[in-house]
Amino acid sequence: MTRPVRPRTVHTYHGHLRMFFRWLIQEGILEASPMEAIAAPIARADQIQPFDERQVNALISATRKTNHPKRDLAIVYFLLDTGMRVSELCCLKMSDLDMSARKCTVLGKGNKLRAIFFGRQTAKALWNYLREEEREPGSPIFLSDRGSSAGEALTRSGLFQLIERLGDAAC
């Protein structure tokens, strides 16, 4: 192997070996399983590491090279500043945004409304993006530019693809 094995993989291997040795006992090939003396390893979820300052700056720089630099910069700042969920960002409408108070109202998990505040830099990036074209209060903030929904709300898949492209460009 060329890279370390993840804890979940080790846990899975342990389970497979335990079942194999139990089968050997049932078949009469072994009298006892050596796996019974080995405790199952703990498989914790991988800890997601936050971006460091260099990575954030690289992402921001990568937005300048895209087809929609103002939109993409606003998205990156908005996600970094608010920490909101991808689906929440994709569902944002113009009527949810209060630029003077630098906040937006989000319908989150469990259909709960909550206010999310953002900083000056994010507000400036949003303002520069939204000045490009006039929008109705019910229209989405972040528009898609590809696929069957071009000009409609950015989808979760579209946002994931955008972040992946930005990540590749930032490396």
N, C-alpha and C positions, 0 to 999 in steps of 0.2 A: 504494500500500500504506500501511496505517496503522501498521504495526509493523515492526521490523527482521526481515530474513530470517535464518533459522537457518543455521548452517554446513552442516548436512546437506542443506538445501534447495539451497544454492549448489553443493554437490558434485553433487547430482542434476542440476541445470540444466547444469553443465559436461559431464557425461556425455551428456546428451541432445543438446546442441549438437555435441559431438565426433562422435557417431554420425550426426547430420544432415549434417555437412560431409563425412564419409566417404562417405555415400550420394551426395552431390552429385558427388564425385570419381568414383565408380563409374559414374554416369550420364553422365559426360563434361561436366558443366556447369562444373566447376571443375578446375583443374590441381593445386592444393594447398589444404590446409585451413589456415585461420588459427588453428584451435584447437590444432594441433600445437605451436605456439609458446607456448601458455598452459598452464602446469603445473596439474594438478588441485589444487584447494584441499583442505586437510586438514580432515576432518570429525570432530572429536572429540566424544565424548558430552557432552551438557550436564552441567555440574557442578551437583549438587544443593546448594543453600545450606542450612545448618542454621538452625533457628529462632533468632531473637534472644529476649532475655528478655521483651520486650513481647508477642511472638507467643505464647510459652509461657504467659504469664499470661492472655492472651485465650482460649487454648484451655481452660485450667483453669477460667476463669470461665464459658465456654460450657457446660461439663458440668453446671453447676448448673441450667440451664434445660431439660435433657432429661427424658425419661420415666423414665430410670434413672440419676440423677445419681451414685449411689455406684459403680455398675458402671463408668460411663463415666469417672469420675475415676480409678478404679483402673487402667483400661486406659491412659489417657493417661499417668499416672505410670509405669506398668510399661513402656510403650514408650519413654518418654523416658529412664528410668533404665537400662534394660537394652540398648536398641538391638536387641532380638531381632527375628527375621523374623516377618512377619504369620502365616504358616502355623504357626510354632512357638507363638505366643501362642494361636492358635485350637485347637491340639491339647493344650494344657496340661490335665492332670487334677489333682484334689485330691491324689492320691498323689505327684505330682511336686513338691509344694510343701512346704518346710520353713520355717515362719514363725519358729521360734526362731533359726535360723541365717540367716534372711533370704536364702534361696536357693531356686532351683528347678532341677530336672534337666530338660533339654530334649533331645529327639531331633531333631537338626538334619540338615543336608545329609549325604548319604552314610551315613545311619543311624548317625551318631556321637552318642553321649551326651556332654553337657557340662553343667557347673554354671554357672548364671548367678546372680549376687548382685544384690540390690537394697537400696536405702537405707531409712532409718526412715520417711520420708514416704510412700514407696510401700508399705511394710509396713502403715502406719497406714490408708492408703486401702484396701488389700486386706482388712485386718481388718474395717473398717467395712462393706465390701461383703459379705464372707463371713458376717458375723453375721446377715444378713437371713434366711437359711434354712439348715437343716442339709443337709449333702451327704454322700454316700457317697464313699469314697476313689477309686473309679474314675470318678466323675462329672466333667464338665468344669468348669473354674473359671469361665470366662466364658460365660454363657448367652445364647442368642438370644431375642429377644422378638417377632420378626416372621416372616412367611413360613411355609412348610410345616414348618420345623424349630424352631418356637417352643418354648422350654424345653430344647432340645438345645444342643450346642456352637455357639458363634458361628462363622459361616463366614468365609472370606476376603472374600467379596463383602459380607457383612453388616458386617464390620469396615471395609472401604473406604467403604461407605455412611455408617457412623457417623462416620468421620474427615472425610468430605466435609461432612456436616451440621454437625459441630463447627467446621470451617474456615469455612463460610458464616456461622455464628452468631458466630464470633469477629471477623469483619471489620467 
